Amino acid sequence: RVLSAHRTPDATAEFARGAADRGLRVIIAGAGGAAHLAGVIAAHTWLPVLGVPIQSKLQGLDSLLSTAQMPGGIPVGTLAIGEAGAKNAALLAAAILATSDDTIRQKLQAFRRKQSETVLAVKLPR
């Protein structure tokens, strides 16, 4: 769902407050610039919130700081800027879910094994 901490604050708060009741178990929030989305969501839910800073005019540094600099008591798990952060947020969410879901755990373990095998199969030129 597309939300904005600044442009749709009521809808964002409503989304976060009802997330657990709708069966969500982890939330990934990506935002750029004054990236307060993950923090606003975290303020309205007890669920784990993973924040992905999006590339911006300042190479995403403003987004990273806005996502990471949360006051004590309202945690946001902040990932890397951009595509790598988005991929890792998905994998971290899967790992969180895998602690109580054997199917997800098995798929995550298979993904990690395949990833390792792919790297080890690379042949360097001689």
N, CA and C atoms as an extended XYZ file, in Angstrom:
378
Properties=species:S:1:pos:R:3:atomname:S:1:resname:S:1:resid:I:1 pbc="F F F"
N         0.847       -1.175        0.000 N   ARG     1
C         0.000        0.000        0.000 CA  ARG     1
C         0.889        1.234        0.000 C   ARG     1
N         0.495        2.260       -0.696 N   VAL     2
C         1.246        3.511       -0.738 CA  VAL     2
C         0.669        4.472        0.290 C   VAL     2
N         1.533        4.941        1.185 N   LEU     3
C         1.149        5.901        2.216 CA  LEU     3
C         2.262        6.926        2.365 C   LEU     3
N         1.942        8.041        2.965 N   SER     4
C         2.928        9.082        3.238 CA  SER     4
C         2.741        9.568        4.665 C   SER     4
N         3.839        9.619        5.404 N   ALA     5
C         3.759       10.109        6.781 CA  ALA     5
C         3.272       11.547        6.830 C   ALA     5
N         3.595       12.316        5.796 N   HIS     6
C         3.263       13.741        5.792 CA  HIS     6
C         2.004       14.069        4.999 C   HIS     6
N         1.756       13.357        3.918 N   ARG     7
C         0.612       13.675        3.054 CA  ARG     7
C        -0.650       12.900        3.411 C   ARG     7
N        -0.487       11.747        4.052 N   THR     8
C        -1.647       10.947        4.467 CA  THR     8
C        -1.464       10.483        5.914 C   THR     8
N        -1.272       11.398        6.856 N   PRO     9
C        -0.964       10.986        8.227 CA  PRO     9
C        -2.070       10.171        8.893 C   PRO     9
N        -3.321       10.514        8.662 N   ASP    10
C        -4.415        9.766        9.291 CA  ASP    10
C        -4.502        8.350        8.732 C   ASP    10
N        -4.380        8.221        7.410 N   ALA    11
C        -4.422        6.891        6.785 CA  ALA    11
C        -3.229        6.050        7.223 C   ALA    11
N        -2.073        6.689        7.390 N   THR    12
C        -0.879        5.969        7.839 CA  THR    12
C        -1.085        5.439        9.251 C   THR    12
N        -1.583        6.279       10.136 N   ALA    13
C        -1.834        5.853       11.516 CA  ALA    13
C        -2.876        4.741       11.565 C   ALA    13
N        -3.934        4.874       10.777 N   GLU    14
C        -4.981        3.847       10.723 CA  GLU    14
C        -4.410        2.522       10.216 C   GLU    14
N        -3.593        2.588        9.163 N   PHE    15
C        -2.950        1.386        8.627 CA  PHE    15
C        -2.131        0.696        9.715 C   PHE    15
N        -1.321        1.468       10.418 N   ALA    16
C        -0.442        0.898       11.437 CA  ALA    16
C        -1.229        0.324       12.608 C   ALA    16
N        -2.223        1.051       13.071 N   ARG    17
C        -3.013        0.583       14.223 CA  ARG    17
C        -3.744       -0.722       13.932 C   ARG    17
N        -4.192       -0.912       12.703 N   GLY    18
C        -4.944       -2.112       12.353 CA  GLY    18
C        -4.117       -3.236       11.761 C   GLY    18
N        -2.818       -3.024       11.634 N   ALA    19
C        -1.970       -4.004       10.945 CA  ALA    19
C        -2.006       -5.385       11.598 C   ALA    19
N        -1.842       -5.448       12.900 N   ALA    20
C        -1.832       -6.744       13.587 CA  ALA    20
C        -3.182       -7.441       13.463 C   ALA    20
N        -4.261       -6.683       13.580 N   ASP    21
C        -5.601       -7.268       13.455 CA  ASP    21
C        -5.854       -7.811       12.053 C   ASP    21
N        -5.174       -7.253       11.053 N   ARG    22
C        -5.308       -7.746        9.676 CA  ARG    22
C        -4.370       -8.918        9.398 C   ARG    22
N        -3.612       -9.349       10.387 N   GLY    23
C        -2.757      -10.513       10.229 CA  GLY    23
C        -1.327      -10.210        9.826 C   GLY    23
N        -0.974       -8.942        9.699 N   LEU    24
C         0.418       -8.616        9.381 CA  LEU    24
C         1.296       -8.960       10.571 C   LEU    24
N         2.529       -9.387       10.294 N   ARG    25
C         3.440       -9.730       11.383 CA  ARG    25
C         4.732       -8.930       11.333 C   ARG    25
N         5.033       -8.335       10.198 N   VAL    26
C         6.186       -7.450       10.015 CA  VAL    26
C         5.774       -6.414        8.979 C   VAL    26
N         6.246       -5.180        9.143 N   ILE    27
C         5.949       -4.127        8.173 CA  ILE    27
C         7.258       -3.598        7.605 C   ILE    27
N         7.321       -3.471        6.290 N   ILE    28
C         8.461       -2.843        5.619 CA  ILE    28
C         7.976       -1.506        5.074 C   ILE    28
N         8.681       -0.439        5.438 N   ALA    29
C         8.311        0.905        4.992 CA  ALA    29
C         9.499        1.546        4.288 C   ALA    29
N         9.311        1.902        3.028 N   GLY    30
C        10.353        2.595        2.274 CA  GLY    30
C         9.954        4.038        2.072 C   GLY    30
N        10.898        4.948        2.318 N   ALA    31
C        10.600        6.373        2.147 CA  ALA    31
C        11.881        7.133        1.842 C   ALA    31
N        11.722        8.249        1.140 N   GLY    32
C        12.867        9.071        0.782 CA  GLY    32
C        12.742       10.477        1.330 C   GLY    32
N        13.847       11.209        1.281 N   GLY    33
C        13.863       12.593        1.749 CA  GLY    33
C        13.643       12.663        3.245 C   GLY    33
N        12.630       13.399        3.666 N   ALA    34
C        12.257       13.463        5.082 CA  ALA    34
C        11.497       12.181        5.397 C   ALA    34
N        12.243       11.105        5.479 N   ALA    35
C        11.691        9.747        5.489 CA  ALA    35
C        11.188        9.348        6.873 C   ALA    35
N        10.035        9.845        7.239 N   HIS    36
C         9.479        9.565        8.558 CA  HIS    36
C         8.459        8.436        8.562 C   HIS    36
N         8.215        7.817        7.411 N   LEU    37
C         7.149        6.820        7.314 CA  LEU    37
C         7.340        5.666        8.286 C   LEU    37
N         8.513        5.060        8.300 N   ALA    38
C         8.736        3.910        9.185 CA  ALA    38
C         8.549        4.297       10.647 C   ALA    38
N         9.043        5.459       11.024 N   GLY    39
C         8.907        5.911       12.403 CA  GLY    39
C         7.473        6.179       12.801 C   GLY    39
N         6.717        6.781       11.908 N   VAL    40
C         5.303        7.043       12.200 CA  VAL    40
C         4.552        5.722       12.335 C   VAL    40
N         4.825        4.790       11.444 N   ILE    41
C         4.176        3.478       11.549 CA  ILE    41
C         4.563        2.805       12.860 C   ILE    41
N         5.859        2.829       13.195 N   ALA    42
C         6.326        2.193       14.433 CA  ALA    42
C         5.676        2.811       15.670 C   ALA    42
N         5.366        4.095       15.609 N   ALA    43
C         4.731        4.762       16.745 CA  ALA    43
C         3.297        4.293       16.971 C   ALA    43
N         2.703        3.666       15.954 N   HIS    44
C         1.292        3.276       16.041 CA  HIS    44
C         1.068        1.764       16.049 C   HIS    44
N         2.139        0.969       16.137 N   THR    45
C         1.970       -0.490       16.173 CA  THR    45
C         3.056       -1.118       17.031 C   THR    45
N         2.761       -2.291       17.563 N   TRP    46
C         3.766       -3.041       18.302 CA  TRP    46
C         4.538       -3.980       17.380 C   TRP    46
N         4.103       -4.119       16.144 N   LEU    47
C         4.768       -5.017       15.196 CA  LEU    47
C         6.168       -4.513       14.852 C   LEU    47
N         7.078       -5.425       14.460 N   PRO    48
C         8.386       -4.973       13.982 CA  PRO    48
C         8.222       -4.167       12.694 C   PRO    48
N         8.922       -3.044       12.623 N   VAL    49
C         8.896       -2.187       11.439 CA  VAL    49
C        10.317       -2.087       10.899 C   VAL    49
N        10.466       -2.419        9.625 N   LEU    50
C        11.757       -2.323        8.946 CA  LEU    50
C        11.706       -1.131        8.004 C   LEU    50
N        12.659       -0.241        8.132 N   GLY    51
C        12.686        0.958        7.316 CA  GLY    51
C        13.738        0.872        6.227 C   GLY    51
N        13.343        1.213        5.007 N   VAL    52
C        14.265        1.232        3.869 CA  VAL    52
C        14.381        2.671        3.370 C   VAL    52
N        15.537        3.294        3.581 N   PRO    53
C        15.744        4.640        3.048 CA  PRO    53
C        15.866        4.579        1.525 C   PRO    53
N        15.180        5.491        0.852 N   ILE    54
C        15.167        5.519       -0.610 CA  ILE    54
C        16.120        6.607       -1.102 C   ILE    54
N        16.774        6.327       -2.221 N   GLN    55
C        17.686        7.291       -2.846 CA  GLN    55
C        16.982        8.631       -3.036 C   GLN    55
N        17.682        9.712       -2.792 N   SER    56
C        17.085       11.045       -2.886 CA  SER    56
C        18.099       12.025       -3.463 C   SER    56
N        17.762       13.296       -3.403 N   LYS    57
C        18.672       14.330       -3.910 CA  LYS    57
C        20.013       14.312       -3.192 C   LYS    57
N        20.033       13.850       -1.971 N   LEU    58
C        21.270       13.788       -1.182 CA  LEU    58
C        21.813       12.363       -1.126 C   LEU    58
N        21.654       11.611       -2.205 N   GLN    59
C        22.106       10.226       -2.331 CA  GLN    59
C        21.512        9.309       -1.259 C   GLN    59
N        20.409        9.711       -0.677 N   GLY    60
C        19.726        8.888        0.309 CA  GLY    60
C        20.206        9.085        1.733 C   GLY    60
N        21.237        9.913        1.927 N   LEU    61
C        21.745       10.122        3.278 CA  LEU    61
C        20.693       10.773        4.171 C   LEU    61
N        19.932       11.729        3.628 N   ASP    62
C        18.851       12.343        4.398 CA  ASP    62
C        17.798       11.305        4.776 C   ASP    62
N        17.493       10.419        3.839 N   SER    63
C        16.516        9.349        4.095 CA  SER    63
C        17.028        8.399        5.172 C   SER    63
N        18.308        8.046        5.087 N   LEU    64
C        18.910        7.136        6.063 CA  LEU    64
C        18.835        7.729        7.466 C   LEU    64
N        19.241        8.980        7.598 N   LEU    65
C        19.223        9.602        8.922 CA  LEU    65
C        17.804        9.756        9.455 C   LEU    65
N        16.861       10.112        8.590 N   SER    66
C        15.464       10.252        9.023 CA  SER    66
C        14.888        8.925        9.489 C   SER    66
N        15.301        7.843        8.861 N   THR    67
C        14.792        6.518        9.217 CA  THR    67
C        15.470        5.979       10.470 C   THR    67
N        16.778        6.202       10.584 N   ALA    68
C        17.549        5.605       11.677 CA  ALA    68
C        17.447        6.369       12.994 C   ALA    68
N        17.320        7.676       12.952 N   GLN    69
C        17.376        8.494       14.161 CA  GLN    69
C        16.033        8.533       14.882 C   GLN    69
N        15.690        7.416       15.486 N   MET    70
C        14.437        7.309       16.229 CA  MET    70
C        14.700        7.498       17.720 C   MET    70
N        13.734        8.083       18.435 N   PRO    71
C        13.905        8.217       19.880 CA  PRO    71
C        13.822        6.846       20.552 C   PRO    71
N        14.501        6.717       21.678 N   GLY    72
C        14.430        5.474       22.433 CA  GLY    72
C        12.990        5.113       22.750 C   GLY    72
N        12.644        3.866       22.554 N   GLY    73
C        11.292        3.395       22.847 CA  GLY    73
C        10.427        3.169       21.626 C   GLY    73
N        10.836        3.702       20.469 N   ILE    74
C        10.101        3.485       19.214 CA  ILE    74
C        11.114        2.968       18.185 C   ILE    74
N        11.422        1.667       18.215 N   PRO    75
C        12.466        1.153       17.331 CA  PRO    75
C        12.003        0.970       15.887 C   PRO    75
N        12.927        1.241       14.985 N   VAL    76
C        12.772        0.927       13.565 CA  VAL    76
C        14.043        0.205       13.150 C   VAL    76
N        13.910       -0.974       12.574 N   GLY    77
C        15.068       -1.680       12.029 CA  GLY    77
C        15.416       -1.050       10.694 C   GLY    77
N        16.516       -0.312       10.647 N   THR    78
C        16.872        0.442        9.451 CA  THR    78
C        17.857       -0.346        8.598 C   THR    78
N        17.543       -0.468        7.310 N   LEU    79
C        18.379       -1.194        6.363 CA  LEU    79
C        19.169       -0.206        5.509 C   LEU    79
N        19.904       -0.732        4.556 N   ALA    80
C        20.724        0.091        3.667 CA  ALA    80
C        19.854        0.922        2.729 C   ALA    80
N        20.466        1.925        2.140 N   ILE    81
C        19.780        2.801        1.189 CA  ILE    81
C        19.514        2.046       -0.113 C   ILE    81
N        18.309        2.180       -0.636 N   GLY    82
C        17.996        1.730       -1.987 CA  GLY    82
C        17.695        0.252       -2.147 C   GLY    82
N        18.029       -0.262       -3.341 N   GLU    83
C        17.642       -1.620       -3.728 CA  GLU    83
C        18.211       -2.687       -2.800 C   GLU    83
N        19.475       -2.557       -2.409 N   ALA    84
C        20.058       -3.545       -1.494 CA  ALA    84
C        19.305       -3.549       -0.168 C   ALA    84
N        18.932       -2.381        0.314 N   GLY    85
C        18.165       -2.295        1.551 CA  GLY    85
C        16.798       -2.931        1.422 C   GLY    85
N        16.156       -2.737        0.273 N   ALA    86
C        14.840       -3.337        0.045 CA  ALA    86
C        14.942       -4.862        0.023 C   ALA    86
N        15.946       -5.383       -0.673 N   LYS    87
C        16.136       -6.842       -0.704 CA  LYS    87
C        16.408       -7.379        0.694 C   LYS    87
N        17.284       -6.697        1.429 N   ASN    88
C        17.607       -7.169        2.768 CA  ASN    88
C        16.438       -7.016        3.730 C   ASN    88
N        15.596       -6.014        3.526 N   ALA    89
C        14.397       -5.880        4.360 CA  ALA    89
C        13.478       -7.080        4.159 C   ALA    89
N        13.325       -7.493        2.912 N   ALA    90
C        12.491       -8.670        2.635 CA  ALA    90
C        13.086       -9.917        3.280 C   ALA    90
N        14.405      -10.065        3.180 N   LEU    91
C        15.051      -11.236        3.781 CA  LEU    91
C        14.997      -11.187        5.306 C   LEU    91
N        15.154      -10.003        5.879 N   LEU    92
C        15.055       -9.883        7.331 CA  LEU    92
C        13.632      -10.156        7.802 C   LEU    92
N        12.649       -9.660        7.071 N   ALA    93
C        11.255       -9.960        7.410 CA  ALA    93
C        11.007      -11.466        7.343 C   ALA    93
N        11.544      -12.111        6.316 N   ALA    94
C        11.402      -13.571        6.205 CA  ALA    94
C        12.065      -14.266        7.386 C   ALA    94
N        13.222      -13.783        7.803 N   ALA    95
C        13.911      -14.389        8.943 CA  ALA    95
C        13.103      -14.217       10.228 C   ALA    95
N        12.497      -13.052       10.406 N   ILE    96
C        11.645      -12.828       11.580 CA  ILE    96
C        10.468      -13.802       11.557 C   ILE    96
N         9.825      -13.926       10.410 N   LEU    97
C         8.685      -14.842       10.288 CA  LEU    97
C         9.115      -16.298       10.423 C   LEU    97
N        10.330      -16.603        9.982 N   ALA    98
C        10.835      -17.979       10.020 CA  ALA    98
C        11.013      -18.502       11.438 C   ALA    98
N        11.081      -17.615       12.416 N   THR    99
C        11.221      -18.079       13.798 CA  THR    99
C         9.987      -18.838       14.273 C   THR    99
N         8.860      -18.650       13.577 N   SER   100
C         7.634      -19.354       13.979 CA  SER   100
C         6.916      -20.013       12.805 C   SER   100
N         7.594      -20.130       11.665 N   ASP   101
C         6.969      -20.725       10.479 CA  ASP   101
C         7.999      -21.597        9.760 C   ASP   101
N         7.832      -22.913        9.888 N   ASP   102
C         8.807      -23.845        9.310 CA  ASP   102
C         8.898      -23.750        7.795 C   ASP   102
N         7.800      -23.487        7.118 N   THR   103
C         7.826      -23.380        5.656 CA  THR   103
C         8.698      -22.207        5.222 C   THR   103
N         8.512      -21.070        5.858 N   ILE   104
C         9.336      -19.906        5.529 CA  ILE   104
C        10.791      -20.175        5.892 C   ILE   104
N        11.016      -20.807        7.046 N   ARG   105
C        12.385      -21.134        7.462 CA  ARG   105
C        13.074      -22.001        6.425 C   ARG   105
N        12.391      -23.038        5.946 N   GLN   106
C        12.988      -23.932        4.951 CA  GLN   106
C        13.287      -23.200        3.648 C   GLN   106
N        12.378      -22.344        3.212 N   LYS   107
C        12.602      -21.586        1.975 CA  LYS   107
C        13.747      -20.594        2.133 C   LYS   107
N        13.834      -19.966        3.278 N   LEU   108
C        14.923      -19.024        3.526 CA  LEU   108
C        16.266      -19.752        3.574 C   LEU   108
N        16.291      -20.903        4.232 N   GLN   109
C        17.528      -21.686        4.277 CA  GLN   109
C        17.931      -22.152        2.880 C   GLN   109
N        16.972      -22.565        2.070 N   ALA   110
C        17.268      -22.987        0.695 CA  ALA   110
C        17.810      -21.809       -0.116 C   ALA   110
N        17.217      -20.644        0.042 N   PHE   111
C        17.701      -19.445       -0.652 CA  PHE   111
C        19.150      -19.157       -0.275 C   PHE   111
N        19.451      -19.225        1.017 N   ARG   112
C        20.810      -18.921        1.483 CA  ARG   112
C        21.808      -19.953        0.970 C   ARG   112
N        21.393      -21.239        0.951 N   ARG   113
C        22.283      -22.283        0.413 CA  ARG   113
C        22.582      -22.023       -1.058 C   ARG   113
N        21.530      -21.747       -1.835 N   LYS   114
C        21.703      -21.498       -3.266 CA  LYS   114
C        22.580      -20.272       -3.504 C   LYS   114
N        22.373      -19.249       -2.714 N   GLN   115
C        23.188      -18.040       -2.826 CA  GLN   115
C        24.664      -18.369       -2.597 C   GLN   115
N        24.944      -19.171       -1.575 N   SER   116
C        26.324      -19.576       -1.294 CA  SER   116
C        26.896      -20.413       -2.426 C   SER   116
N        26.104      -21.354       -2.920 N   GLU   117
C        26.567      -22.205       -4.021 CA  GLU   117
C        26.882      -21.384       -5.264 C   GLU   117
N        26.072      -20.387       -5.544 N   THR   118
C        26.294      -19.530       -6.710 CA  THR   118
C        27.626      -18.797       -6.594 C   THR   118
N        27.912      -18.277       -5.423 N   VAL   119
C        29.179      -17.565       -5.221 CA  VAL   119
C        30.354      -18.528       -5.345 C   VAL   119
N        30.240      -19.694       -4.731 N   LEU   120
C        31.341      -20.659       -4.757 CA  LEU   120
C        31.579      -21.241       -6.146 C   LEU   120
N        30.577      -21.206       -7.008 N   ALA   121
C        30.709      -21.753       -8.363 CA  ALA   121
C        31.396      -20.790       -9.331 C   ALA   121
N        31.602      -19.555       -8.926 N   VAL   122
C        32.243      -18.578       -9.814 CA  VAL   122
C        33.690      -18.985      -10.060 C   VAL   122
N        34.059      -19.025      -11.328 N   LYS   123
C        35.433      -19.371      -11.715 CA  LYS   123
C        36.143      -18.097      -12.165 C   LYS   123
N        37.257      -17.831      -11.561 N   LEU   124
C        38.046      -16.671      -11.947 CA  LEU   124
C        38.919      -17.016      -13.149 C   LEU   124
N        39.147      -16.059      -14.033 N   PRO   125
C        40.029      -16.330      -15.177 CA  PRO   125
C        41.456      -16.570      -14.689 C   PRO   125
N        42.148      -17.448      -15.403 N   ARG   126
C        43.536      -17.759      -15.007 CA  ARG   126
C        44.503      -17.022      -15.865 C   ARG   126
